[in-house]
Every structure is written in structure tokens, then in C-alpha cells.
């Protein structure tokens, strides 16, 4: 006699073939199978290939990322064949002992939950001490909540701007001593919007539509600021913050400090080398200036920015810039509480396999474990029946990158750091080189199909589709390599909102 119940969230609910949870020791506390006291059978309702979970968990395991084991089970109820289910190892003490060598840490399940303020109690505790676990989750939330720094330029800046109509100033306009008295007064922004989108980012005095639309693709912006104390200008504590459509080159006291989508040898007629999707500018991007602190000086300084549009006929244009000081070592704050190597592995696998309903893709279907041996948080996948699909059906912005998911707040915050994007690209390329063997993966799909076909239920025979996962495997490398730009990832800074609240408090 065992306990049996239906299980599943929105995507896997089914009255004919429900997912099932069996608790072996509900009535007999000593009953188990090879140490397992719970069995989980997922119906693969969202996965017409029936292979997503089996191959997905195996891939996580091959990459050294902790998680459940997975096999197949043929389920028959009262003589009726319900077909093939994925038999997924329940995340409990046995899994923790195998993966981490201990079981006394706090294990939480994440179902539509994320690291936002006051959300720590929304994680569902499965194993361990709630007090120490909640404290660890709160520490991560606090690290992500690190406030913006002190602005050196900001919206109250008194700057000067000019749309160049000749190249006589090309070599001199970035110098602090250049005479810009005849230029137009602006704040810390310049742009135009022919339709709707950017109008909230600049005031009427910063609108350059008449001078630029159909006429010019460059804008010169000069933003002076005063530094009476240089003690705040230290490595890791000074950044350039920008919104730009489509490119820029920034100079500090006449020397280049940052660039994006900019030509190698710019002049007054230059265009941006690539377009920037409007949605990238929902939040400001940061460029670490740790390597340029020697360019700051006590007294009057000048931030000069050459803003670039892709074409003169573009319907919009934007450059907004600021310099900020503060404790910006967000990485250090995060890696104090989250295992760095393990998270990169987990995150890049979610990106490679296109786990659109996982943590980074939807703040869903994951476990986190506070490993007491290291006092670090580790992520583990769950509900992996929606891998191997290029696009999410959840209405995620189609312009967002396909090779990385940043809906999860931790992933989003990290992805805004330039060196993190480079590290993600490096690890993604290494992951593909080491484990993404198309021939091996395709042969595995053939082996699984041969194994499963004789045991499918009637409804599964009608709906099964083994072709889509094979198409994904064949195309995935090219899809990802298209987005990785040399050793970097595309910028995407659309900020995630809090997850929807399901049910009452």
C-alpha cells in the first residue's frame, strides 16, 4: 500500500494521462526502492518528442551540473496503457548525498519565483533548516538590490551638443579646452523619436529630429563635471552608464574609454556599425572603467560622447550618458553566495538547450541547494519537458537573444556586466565543443525512438513527433554562433518584472 496523487502545474495537467507522484513510505515508513521513498512520473504532455527530459537531464549530468536522474516508465492503470512517462528522480536527500556529499543544507523548489525583495519565503522548502536557508536567499536578494551609485553627470548636467556639418573639429572637439560656446545647451542626452518609444528619455531641448532625421547620423555631446576628491575613483567603483541607439564612442578628458557599435576610425559622417534594438534601451547599460581611472583628474573633467545612428533615415536616435561611482562589484556580491562555476554551467546549459520554462527563461522549474560544505547556492533543473525548442510560447520578446535567457533576475543582473557576457560566450563555446556532438545526439534520438515506439499509448501514437528535436539538434550550433560576436554576447538589458502571484498570500 502506497500513496498516489496527481501532480503537475499548468502545462502538464491532464485528466486522461496525469503526471503522478507515488510516496512509497506513506503507510509503511520503512518502504523504499534502492533508497528512494518517492517516485515521480511526468506525462511529457508539453514534449511531443518524449525525449526532452531524458536527454536534457543526461546533458546536465554529462556537463557536471547537479540534478535528477531520469529514465522511462510504461504506466498501466487498471489494465489501461497510459503509455510512456519520464521517471524523474525526486530531489531529496539521496540526490543531495550523491551530488554534494551531504544532506544537511537547505533545499528549495522554485515554481514561478525569483530573487526579488520580500520573495524569499515564496521558495518552497523541501529539506533543511528554514532559518539558515531563508537567510541565504535574503543575502542573494540584497546583493542584487545593490543601489545605483552616485552620479557625476546625471540628468541635471549642463552639457553642449552639436550635429556636425563638417570635419574641421574631428581632431579637437573631445579636448577639455575646446571652445563649445556656440553649441546647443543640453542635459546628458540627445535624440529624436519619429514615432513612439524614446520620447521619455530626453526633453524638448535635447530633441535633434530637425537637425538629424534624413540629414545626419552623428551627434557630438560634451558633458563637463567637477571632481574635488579622487578617492571615489577606484577600480570596480566607477562605471559609464548609457542608453544608445545605435552606437557611441566615449572619451574622458580627450582619451577613449568605451565604445559600442562604432567604426574603427570615426569622423563627422560616421554611422553606427550595427543597429541596436529599441528594447535594449529599456534599462541603461554599464561599462566598467576600472582600466581608465588614471584619466580622471582633480578639478574640471570632460566626458565627450560621439553618438552614432545606423543611417540618416532612421526613425529614431538616442544617446543618454552618465558616470557613476559606488560599490559596483556586483559579481563579488553574487559569487559570495552563489557558486560561480556551477551557475555558469547551469545557465549556459539552459541557454544551449533552450530551456524556456526554466530559471533563466521563466523563473520556474528549478531547485536551489545551499551546500553547507561551501556555503554557496547551487541551481538544479526540474520539469525539463520543454527543452530543445528554439522559441518560447510564453510571449517572450522575439528580439531577445536565443542563446541566452535573462528573464531570471540573477541571470539578468549578471548579463549586464560586460565581462560576464564575455565569460558566458567563452563557456558556451566550450560547452558546444565538448558536448554538442550532433552525430552522437542524433543517434541517441534514433535509439530512444526504437525503444519507445512499441509502448506508446494510443494518444501518444497520434501526437508524437520525433522530427522537431532532430531539427533543433542540427541547427542549434549555427543559431548560437550567429549571436556570439567574436568573444562577446549581444547586449540585452530588458529588465524582468516580478513573477505573477498565483493564489493568495
MARLUMFI-302964 format. One record per residue (C-alpha): residue number from 1; x, y, z. Coordinates in nm, 4 decimals. Layout:
BEGIN
(NUM; (X; Y; Z))
...
//
This chain:
BEGIN
(1; (0.0000; 0.0000; 0.0000))
(2; (0.1492; 0.3321; -0.1123))
(3; (0.0378; 0.6925; -0.1530))
(4; (-0.0593; 0.8075; -0.5035))
(5; (-0.1595; 1.1515; -0.6267))
(6; (-0.1796; 1.3506; -0.9445))
(7; (0.0834; 1.6184; -0.9903))
(8; (0.1605; 1.8987; -1.2294))
(9; (0.1356; 2.2685; -1.2932))
(10; (-0.0415; 2.4456; -1.5809))
(11; (0.1429; 2.2880; -1.8723))
(12; (0.1303; 1.9247; -1.7607))
(13; (-0.2224; 1.8932; -1.6194))
(14; (-0.4250; 1.6214; -1.7915))
(15; (-0.7398; 1.4337; -1.6885))
(16; (-0.6656; 1.1295; -1.9099))
(17; (-0.2887; 1.0935; -1.8592))
(18; (-0.1992; 1.2899; -1.5450))
(19; (0.1517; 1.3118; -1.4113))
(20; (0.1807; 1.1002; -1.0980))
(21; (0.3579; 1.1112; -0.7644))
(22; (0.3983; 0.7916; -0.5612))
(23; (0.5002; 0.8077; -0.1955))
(24; (0.6250; 0.4615; -0.1076))
(25; (0.6560; 0.5179; 0.2675))
(26; (0.3282; 0.6984; 0.3299))
(27; (0.1881; 0.3998; 0.5237))
(28; (0.4997; 0.1895; 0.5793))
(29; (0.7782; 0.4231; 0.6932))
(30; (1.0454; 0.1685; 0.6073))
(31; (0.9391; 0.1076; 0.2466))
(32; (1.1754; 0.2264; -0.0284))
(33; (1.3303; 0.1177; -0.3581))
(34; (1.7089; 0.1491; -0.3600))
(35; (1.6786; 0.4283; -0.1063))
(36; (1.4047; 0.6168; -0.2925))
(37; (1.0861; 0.6816; -0.0976))
(38; (0.9152; 0.8895; -0.3687))
(39; (0.8672; 0.8211; -0.7399))
(40; (0.7822; 1.0923; -0.9928))
(41; (0.6249; 1.0078; -1.3289))
(42; (0.5900; 1.3009; -1.5694))
(43; (0.3461; 1.2666; -1.8582))
(44; (0.5544; 1.4609; -2.1147))
(45; (0.2415; 1.6482; -2.2201))
(46; (0.4379; 1.9526; -2.3384))
(47; (0.7003; 1.7385; -2.5111))
(48; (0.5817; 1.5685; -2.8291))
(49; (0.9269; 1.4191; -2.8838))
(50; (0.9110; 1.2426; -2.5427))
(51; (1.2883; 1.2963; -2.5275))
(52; (1.3322; 1.6385; -2.3671))
(53; (1.3585; 1.5206; -2.0078))
(54; (1.5531; 1.2017; -2.0750))
(55; (1.8136; 1.3733; -2.2939))
(56; (1.8061; 1.7014; -2.1023))
(57; (1.8868; 1.5602; -1.7591))
(58; (2.1546; 1.3410; -1.9190))
(59; (2.3134; 1.6508; -2.0753))
(60; (2.3191; 1.8368; -1.7433))
(61; (2.4826; 1.5311; -1.5869))
(62; (2.7424; 1.4994; -1.8648))
(63; (2.8389; 1.8644; -1.8095))
(64; (2.8847; 1.8082; -1.4374))
(65; (2.5791; 2.0094; -1.3366))
(66; (2.3923; 1.8519; -1.0425))
(67; (2.0404; 1.7267; -1.0940))
(68; (1.7994; 1.4371; -1.1103))
(69; (1.8497; 1.1094; -1.2881))
(70; (1.5865; 1.0225; -1.5477))
(71; (1.4607; 0.7054; -1.7143))
(72; (1.1417; 0.5906; -1.8848))
(73; (0.8449; 0.4017; -1.7442))
(74; (0.5470; 0.2391; -1.9102))
(75; (0.2466; 0.3149; -1.6897))
(76; (-0.0635; 0.0935; -1.6830))
(77; (-0.3630; 0.1762; -1.4612))
(78; (-0.6330; -0.0894; -1.4139))
(79; (-0.5217; -0.2579; -1.7345))
(80; (-0.5242; 0.0620; -1.9422))
(81; (-0.1965; 0.1571; -2.1088))
(82; (-0.1235; 0.5235; -2.0325))
(83; (0.1941; 0.4986; -2.2344))
(84; (0.5431; 0.6277; -2.1783))
(85; (0.6224; 0.8534; -1.8829))
(86; (0.9504; 1.0098; -1.7806))
(87; (1.0569; 0.8635; -1.4478))
(88; (1.2446; 1.1508; -1.2843))
(89; (1.4362; 1.1204; -0.9588))
(90; (1.2732; 1.3246; -0.6852))
(91; (1.5048; 1.5908; -0.5467))
(92; (1.5558; 1.4805; -0.1890))
(93; (1.8297; 1.3531; 0.0395))
(94; (1.9536; 1.0709; -0.1843))
(95; (2.0167; 1.3122; -0.4721))
(96; (2.1891; 1.5587; -0.2386))
(97; (2.4183; 1.2919; -0.0980))
(98; (2.5197; 1.1779; -0.4473))
(99; (2.5720; 1.5249; -0.5938))
(100; (2.7113; 1.7167; -0.2952))
(101; (2.8248; 1.4556; -0.0442))
(102; (2.5937; 1.5917; 0.2263))
(103; (2.2247; 1.6300; 0.3053))
(104; (2.2152; 1.8904; 0.5812))
(105; (2.1799; 2.2017; 0.3649))
(106; (1.8555; 2.3771; 0.2726))
(107; (1.6869; 2.2581; -0.0496))
(108; (1.4186; 2.4768; -0.2097))
(109; (1.1937; 2.4270; -0.5104))
(110; (1.1342; 2.7280; -0.7334))
(111; (0.7964; 2.7493; -0.9060))
(112; (0.7315; 3.0918; -1.0629))
(113; (0.9536; 3.2622; -0.8071))
(114; (1.2647; 3.4788; -0.8212))
(115; (1.5146; 3.6773; -0.6148))
(116; (1.3087; 3.9930; -0.5666))
(117; (1.2680; 4.1815; -0.2370))
(118; (1.0334; 4.0007; 0.0044))
(119; (1.0117; 3.6938; -0.2216))
(120; (1.2429; 3.4686; -0.0185))
(121; (0.9518; 3.2955; 0.1555))
(122; (0.7958; 3.2083; -0.1819))
(123; (1.0666; 2.9465; -0.2381))
(124; (0.9288; 2.6105; -0.1178))
(125; (1.1498; 2.4422; 0.1405))
(126; (1.1893; 2.0682; 0.0767))
(127; (1.4815; 1.9732; 0.3016))
(128; (1.6795; 2.1517; 0.5721))
(129; (1.6672; 2.4377; 0.8193))
(130; (1.4313; 2.7172; 0.7096))
(131; (1.6088; 2.9908; 0.9066))
(132; (1.9553; 2.9423; 0.7577))
(133; (1.8079; 2.8827; 0.4123))
(134; (1.5989; 3.1996; 0.4191))
(135; (1.8986; 3.3994; 0.5376))
(136; (2.0996; 3.2768; 0.2386))
(137; (1.8204; 3.3629; -0.0062))
(138; (1.7902; 3.7075; 0.1533))
(139; (2.1638; 3.7644; 0.1142))
(140; (2.1368; 3.6968; -0.2595))
(141; (1.8397; 3.9321; -0.2897))
(142; (2.0321; 4.2017; -0.1040))
(143; (2.3308; 4.1580; -0.3356))
(144; (2.1056; 4.2011; -0.6387))
(145; (1.9425; 4.5071; -0.4825))
(146; (2.2676; 4.6970; -0.4623))
(147; (2.1693; 5.0570; -0.5311))
(148; (2.2962; 5.2654; -0.8189))
(149; (2.5985; 5.4765; -0.7357))
(150; (2.6485; 5.8486; -0.7103))
(151; (2.6079; 6.0333; -1.0376))
(152; (2.8903; 6.2536; -1.1663))
(153; (2.6955; 6.3789; -1.4685))
(154; (2.3276; 6.2866; -1.4489))
(155; (2.0120; 6.4467; -1.5828))
(156; (2.0974; 6.7798; -1.4191))
(157; (2.4151; 6.8113; -1.6260))
(158; (2.4819; 7.1279; -1.8226))
(159; (2.6223; 6.9991; -2.1475))
(160; (2.6760; 7.1082; -2.5034))
(161; (2.5862; 6.9266; -2.8256))
(162; (2.6344; 6.9766; -3.1985))
(163; (2.5307; 6.7910; -3.5104))
(164; (2.8497; 6.8129; -3.7206))
(165; (2.8159; 6.9540; -4.0714))
(166; (3.1895; 6.9471; -4.1478))
(167; (3.5019; 6.7707; -4.0241))
(168; (3.7131; 7.0643; -3.9104))
(169; (3.6648; 6.9740; -3.5435))
(170; (3.7155; 6.5972; -3.5788))
(171; (4.0521; 6.6007; -3.4005))
(172; (3.9813; 6.8634; -3.1356))
(173; (3.6200; 6.8522; -3.0158))
(174; (3.6877; 6.5853; -2.7470))
(175; (3.9536; 6.8003; -2.5757))
(176; (3.8600; 6.9712; -2.2462))
(177; (3.9843; 7.3072; -2.3764))
(178; (3.7761; 7.3072; -2.6948))
(179; (3.5501; 7.6131; -2.7317))
(180; (3.1914; 7.4823; -2.7478))
(181; (3.0252; 7.8114; -2.6546))
(182; (2.8347; 7.8246; -2.9836))
(183; (2.6964; 7.4724; -2.9411))
(184; (2.3466; 7.3930; -2.8204))
(185; (2.2714; 7.3582; -2.4469))
(186; (2.1596; 7.0078; -2.3453))
(187; (2.1383; 6.7904; -2.0350))
(188; (2.3030; 6.4477; -2.0539))
(189; (2.1078; 6.3244; -2.3558))
(190; (2.0299; 6.3827; -2.7195))
(191; (1.7992; 6.2084; -2.9615))
(192; (1.4758; 6.2054; -3.1531))
(193; (1.1731; 5.9825; -3.1909))
(194; (0.9764; 5.9863; -3.5159))
(195; (0.7142; 5.7532; -3.3706))
(196; (0.6864; 5.6304; -3.0120))
(197; (0.9456; 5.4850; -2.7746))
(198; (1.2324; 5.7164; -2.6801))
(199; (1.0472; 6.0410; -2.6134))
(200; (1.0598; 5.9919; -2.2348))
(201; (1.4408; 5.9745; -2.2291))
(202; (1.5110; 6.3316; -2.3395))
(203; (1.3486; 6.6730; -2.3066))
(204; (1.2437; 6.9112; -2.5828))
(205; (1.5758; 7.0959; -2.5639))
(206; (1.7577; 6.7655; -2.6271))
(207; (1.5465; 6.6769; -2.9341))
(208; (1.7545; 6.6741; -3.2542))
(209; (1.4986; 6.5475; -3.5050))
(210; (1.5074; 6.8635; -3.7195))
(211; (1.8869; 6.8593; -3.7440))
(212; (1.9368; 6.4832; -3.7855))
(213; (1.6418; 6.2962; -3.9377))
(214; (1.7251; 6.2425; -4.3036))
(215; (2.0364; 6.4603; -4.2727))
(216; (2.2975; 6.3305; -4.0272))
(217; (2.3984; 6.0192; -3.8351))
(218; (2.6437; 6.1721; -3.5823))
(219; (2.5989; 6.3868; -3.2732))
(220; (2.8811; 6.5314; -3.0628))
(221; (2.7983; 6.5601; -2.6917))
(222; (3.0222; 6.7302; -2.4307))
(223; (2.9428; 6.6873; -2.0579))
(224; (3.1723; 6.8697; -1.8122))
(225; (3.1796; 6.7684; -1.4459))
(226; (3.3750; 6.8610; -1.1347))
(227; (3.5798; 6.6223; -0.9179))
(228; (3.7013; 6.7726; -0.5926))
(229; (3.8063; 6.4365; -0.4487))
(230; (3.9559; 6.1410; -0.6381))
(231; (3.9176; 5.8865; -0.3567))
(232; (3.5910; 5.7560; -0.5051))
(233; (3.7585; 5.6835; -0.8412))
(234; (3.8886; 5.3337; -0.7691))
(235; (3.8830; 5.0026; -0.9610))
(236; (3.5437; 4.8354; -0.9533))
(237; (3.3715; 5.1532; -0.8347))
(238; (3.3356; 5.3673; -1.1474))
(239; (3.1168; 5.2920; -1.4496))
(240; (2.9882; 5.4608; -1.7632))
(241; (2.6106; 5.4200; -1.7914))
(242; (2.4497; 5.4579; -2.1328))
(243; (2.1397; 5.4203; -2.3399))
(244; (2.2263; 5.4313; -2.7087))
(245; (2.0630; 5.3802; -3.0444))
(246; (2.2692; 5.2732; -3.2237))
(247; (2.6348; 5.3262; -3.1209))
(248; (2.8800; 5.5529; -2.9412))
(249; (3.2416; 5.6286; -2.8609))
(250; (3.3083; 5.7843; -2.5190))
(251; (3.6109; 5.9959; -2.4293))
(252; (3.7307; 6.1155; -2.0897))
(253; (3.9480; 6.4255; -2.0977))
(254; (4.0290; 6.3582; -2.4617))
(255; (4.1065; 5.9848; -2.4346))
(256; (3.8787; 5.6992; -2.5428))
(257; (3.7285; 5.4948; -2.2597))
(258; (3.4428; 5.2937; -2.4176))
(259; (3.2708; 5.2183; -2.7475))
(260; (2.9772; 5.0220; -2.8843))
(261; (2.8759; 4.9577; -3.2469))
(262; (3.1351; 5.2127; -3.3589))
(263; (3.3621; 5.2225; -3.6672))
(264; (3.7378; 5.1935; -3.6219))
(265; (3.8247; 5.5426; -3.7484))
(266; (3.5241; 5.7675; -3.6815))
(267; (3.4622; 6.1063; -3.8386))
(268; (3.1795; 6.3566; -3.8569))
(269; (2.9926; 6.1493; -4.1183))
(270; (3.0295; 5.8120; -3.9439))
(271; (2.7427; 5.5712; -3.8923))
(272; (2.6971; 5.3057; -3.6249))
(273; (2.8385; 4.9733; -3.7404))
(274; (2.5272; 4.7830; -3.6280))
(275; (2.1727; 4.8607; -3.5244))
(276; (2.0549; 4.8364; -3.1637))
(277; (1.7061; 4.7059; -3.0969))
(278; (1.4918; 4.9685; -2.9217))
(279; (1.4054; 4.7292; -2.6411))
(280; (1.7694; 4.7062; -2.5352))
(281; (1.7332; 5.0621; -2.4029))
(282; (1.4619; 4.9852; -2.1501))
(283; (1.7481; 4.9900; -1.8986))
(284; (2.0879; 5.1566; -1.9027))
(285; (2.3970; 4.9501; -1.9851))
(286; (2.7160; 4.9720; -1.7820))
(287; (3.0801; 4.9818; -1.8914))
(288; (3.3393; 4.9219; -1.6210))
(289; (3.6030; 5.1966; -1.6246))
(290; (3.8479; 5.0294; -1.3860))
(291; (4.1181; 5.0373; -1.6544))
(292; (4.0733; 5.4116; -1.7075))
(293; (4.0890; 5.5594; -1.3575))
(294; (4.4194; 5.7289; -1.4459))
(295; (4.2302; 5.9506; -1.6908))
(296; (4.0298; 6.1236; -1.4156))
(297; (4.1783; 6.4353; -1.2604))
(298; (4.1020; 6.6622; -0.9705))
(299; (3.9010; 6.9645; -1.0745))
(300; (3.7194; 7.0066; -1.4054))
(301; (3.6780; 6.6953; -1.6235))
(302; (3.5045; 6.6331; -1.9542))
(303; (3.3016; 6.3345; -2.0737))
(304; (3.2655; 6.3609; -2.4525))
(305; (3.0498; 6.1180; -2.6486))
(306; (3.0283; 6.0684; -3.0242))
(307; (2.6766; 5.9298; -3.0663))
(308; (2.6085; 5.7319; -3.3840))
(309; (2.2916; 5.6393; -3.5690))
(310; (2.2814; 5.3454; -3.8092))
(311; (2.1512; 5.5548; -4.1004))
(312; (2.0375; 5.9124; -4.1594))
(313; (1.6919; 5.7784; -4.2469))
(314; (1.6453; 5.6001; -3.9141))
(315; (1.3156; 5.6817; -3.7439))
(316; (1.4767; 5.7233; -3.4018))
(317; (1.8050; 5.8017; -3.2306))
(318; (1.9224; 5.8139; -2.8691))
(319; (2.2252; 5.8759; -2.6536))
(320; (2.1973; 5.9174; -2.2777))
(321; (2.5152; 5.9062; -2.0684))
(322; (2.6245; 5.9232; -1.7069))
(323; (2.9275; 5.8438; -1.4943))
(324; (2.8551; 5.6802; -1.1600))
(325; (3.0681; 5.5912; -0.8607))
(326; (2.9855; 5.3366; -0.5954))
(327; (3.0425; 4.9783; -0.4912))
(328; (2.9718; 4.8214; -0.8285))
(329; (3.1351; 4.4848; -0.7681))
(330; (2.8054; 4.3079; -0.8210))
(331; (2.9838; 3.9917; -0.9253))
(332; (3.1723; 3.9729; -0.5985))
(333; (2.8492; 4.0250; -0.4078))
(334; (2.6734; 3.7476; -0.6004))
(335; (2.9571; 3.4945; -0.6015))
(336; (2.9871; 3.5290; -0.2253))
(337; (2.6551; 3.3434; -0.2027))
(338; (2.6208; 3.1583; -0.5370))
(339; (2.8680; 2.9006; -0.6686))
(340; (3.0230; 3.0757; -0.9692))
(341; (3.1376; 2.7763; -1.1731))
(342; (2.8190; 2.5806; -1.1074))
(343; (2.5910; 2.8698; -1.2018))
(344; (2.7727; 2.9410; -1.5285))
(345; (2.7430; 2.5722; -1.6212))
(346; (2.3730; 2.5598; -1.5302))
(347; (2.2984; 2.8893; -1.7085))
(348; (2.4797; 2.8050; -2.0314))
(349; (2.3131; 2.4625; -2.0483))
(350; (1.9722; 2.6268; -2.0096))
(351; (2.0735; 2.8570; -2.2968))
(352; (2.2143; 2.5827; -2.5185))
(353; (1.9160; 2.3508; -2.4702))
(354; (1.6747; 2.6474; -2.4883))
(355; (1.5029; 2.5737; -2.1571))
(356; (1.2345; 2.8382; -2.1992))
(357; (1.0437; 2.7337; -1.8852))
(358; (1.3448; 2.7028; -1.6552))
(359; (1.5013; 2.9519; -1.4158))
(360; (1.6726; 3.1851; -1.6620))
(361; (1.3855; 3.1576; -1.9116))
(362; (1.0805; 3.1878; -1.6856))
(363; (1.1792; 3.1813; -1.3125))
(364; (1.0252; 2.8339; -1.2993))
(365; (1.1134; 2.4640; -1.2756))
(366; (1.4287; 2.4672; -1.0659))
(367; (1.5729; 2.3684; -0.7317))
(368; (1.8342; 2.5565; -0.5310))
(369; (2.0506; 2.3960; -0.2643))
(370; (2.2617; 2.5764; -0.0056))
(371; (2.5655; 2.3494; 0.0138))
(372; (2.6874; 2.3633; 0.3764))
(373; (3.0356; 2.2488; 0.2710))
(374; (3.0921; 2.5739; 0.0780))
(375; (2.8053; 2.7971; 0.1952))
(376; (2.7210; 2.8516; -0.1737))
(377; (2.3920; 2.8180; -0.3602))
(378; (2.3630; 2.5650; -0.6450))
(379; (2.0879; 2.5504; -0.9083))
(380; (1.9362; 2.2264; -1.0385))
(381; (1.6880; 2.1787; -1.3264))
(382; (1.3365; 2.0433; -1.2836))
(383; (1.0321; 1.9959; -1.5075))
(384; (1.2584; 1.9681; -1.8112))
(385; (0.9887; 1.8772; -2.0640))
(386; (1.0303; 2.1981; -2.2650))
(387; (1.3888; 2.1880; -2.3838))
(388; (1.5102; 2.1627; -2.7439))
(389; (1.2701; 2.4328; -2.8677))
(390; (1.4190; 2.7474; -3.0196))
(391; (1.1299; 2.9796; -2.9312))
(392; (0.9281; 3.0138; -2.6139))
(393; (0.5465; 3.0039; -2.6434))
(394; (0.5178; 3.2360; -2.3421))
(395; (0.5297; 3.5601; -2.5356))
(396; (0.8949; 3.6379; -2.4620))
(397; (1.0258; 3.9220; -2.6781))
(398; (1.1247; 3.7629; -3.0121))
(399; (1.4067; 4.0150; -3.0470))
(400; (1.5821; 3.8816; -2.7359))
(401; (1.8822; 3.6520; -2.7869))
(402; (1.8101; 3.2824; -2.8314))
(403; (2.1468; 3.1671; -2.6974))
(404; (2.0978; 3.3115; -2.3504))
(405; (1.7968; 3.3574; -2.1229))
(406; (1.7797; 3.6551; -1.8865))
(407; (1.4237; 3.6515; -1.7524))
(408; (1.5576; 3.5230; -1.4211))
(409; (1.6701; 3.8237; -1.2164))
(410; (2.0059; 3.6749; -1.1202))
(411; (2.0826; 3.5963; -1.4846))
(412; (1.9657; 3.9423; -1.5950))
(413; (2.1770; 4.1311; -1.3410))
(414; (2.4882; 3.9318; -1.4258))
(415; (2.4335; 3.9659; -1.8004))
(416; (2.4568; 4.3456; -1.7789))
(417; (2.8241; 4.3143; -1.6781))
(418; (3.0474; 4.3171; -1.9900))
(419; (3.2962; 4.0638; -1.8538))
(420; (3.0109; 3.8279; -1.7646))
(421; (2.8833; 3.8369; -2.1229))
(422; (3.2339; 3.7501; -2.2436))
(423; (3.2641; 3.4685; -1.9906))
(424; (2.9219; 3.3350; -2.0899))
(425; (3.0303; 3.3334; -2.4552))
(426; (3.3532; 3.1530; -2.3666))
(427; (3.1751; 2.8878; -2.1642))
(428; (2.9043; 2.8429; -2.4273))
(429; (3.1641; 2.7805; -2.6979))
(430; (3.3482; 2.5368; -2.4708))
(431; (3.0234; 2.3556; -2.3894))
(432; (2.9429; 2.3112; -2.7577))
(433; (3.2971; 2.1974; -2.8371))
(434; (3.2978; 1.9392; -2.5587))
(435; (2.9432; 1.8023; -2.5553))
(436; (2.7356; 1.9221; -2.8509))
(437; (2.8151; 1.6369; -3.0911))
(438; (2.5343; 1.6407; -3.3450))
(439; (2.6046; 1.2904; -3.4751))
(440; (2.6032; 1.1388; -3.1263))
(441; (2.2890; 1.3262; -3.0215))
(442; (2.1001; 1.2302; -3.3375))
(443; (2.1936; 0.8634; -3.2935))
(444; (2.0614; 0.8840; -2.9388))
(445; (1.7246; 1.0104; -3.0662))
(446; (1.7083; 0.7125; -3.3035))
(447; (1.7881; 0.4706; -3.0212))
(448; (1.5210; 0.6229; -2.7984))
(449; (1.2581; 0.6183; -3.0740))
(450; (1.3212; 0.2482; -3.1378))
(451; (1.2914; 0.1781; -2.7651))
(452; (0.9698; 0.3773; -2.7110))
(453; (0.7532; 0.3121; -3.0168))
(454; (0.6180; -0.0313; -2.9156))
(455; (0.4966; 0.1029; -2.5802))
(456; (0.3219; 0.4275; -2.6743))
(457; (-0.0387; 0.4822; -2.5761))
(458; (-0.2971; 0.5445; -2.8454))
(459; (-0.2952; 0.9216; -2.7866))
(460; (0.0852; 0.9291; -2.7897))
(461; (0.0985; 0.7497; -3.1245))
(462; (-0.1238; 1.0200; -3.2730))
(463; (0.0725; 1.3133; -3.1330))
(464; (0.4344; 1.2020; -3.1118))
(465; (0.6803; 1.3978; -3.3255))
(466; (1.0447; 1.2955; -3.3303))
(467; (1.1428; 1.5310; -3.6124))
(468; (1.1410; 1.8648; -3.4243))
(469; (1.4097; 1.7691; -3.1728))
(470; (1.6312; 1.6450; -3.4550))
(471; (1.5894; 1.9722; -3.6418))
(472; (1.6846; 2.1603; -3.3251))
(473; (1.9977; 1.9480; -3.2792))
(474; (2.1075; 2.0017; -3.6398))
(475; (2.0533; 2.3807; -3.6303))
(476; (2.1483; 2.4724; -3.2755))
(477; (2.5199; 2.5312; -3.3240))
(478; (2.4625; 2.7674; -3.6189))
(479; (2.1848; 2.9531; -3.4323))
(480; (2.4148; 3.0196; -3.1366))
(481; (2.7274; 3.1033; -3.3359))
(482; (2.5206; 3.3642; -3.5224))
(483; (2.4663; 3.5508; -3.1947))
(484; (2.8108; 3.5177; -3.0385))
(485; (3.0075; 3.8167; -3.1681))
(486; (3.3730; 3.7048; -3.1671))
(487; (3.4234; 3.6603; -2.7922))
(488; (3.1160; 3.8504; -2.6754))
(489; (2.7399; 3.8119; -2.6445))
(490; (2.4769; 4.0547; -2.7765))
(491; (2.3620; 4.3268; -2.5386))
(492; (2.0153; 4.2673; -2.3966))
(493; (1.9043; 4.4637; -2.0907))
(494; (1.5242; 4.4427; -2.0850))
(495; (1.4672; 4.4269; -1.7059))
(496; (1.2497; 4.1414; -1.5753))
(497; (0.9459; 4.2213; -1.3657))
(498; (0.8385; 4.0312; -1.0569))
(499; (0.6794; 3.6918; -1.1308))
(500; (0.2991; 3.6773; -1.1317))
(501; (0.1438; 3.5996; -0.7956))
(502; (-0.0575; 3.2794; -0.8164))
(503; (-0.3218; 3.2359; -0.5494))
(504; (-0.3409; 3.4349; -0.2278))
(505; (-0.0757; 3.5188; 0.0281))
//
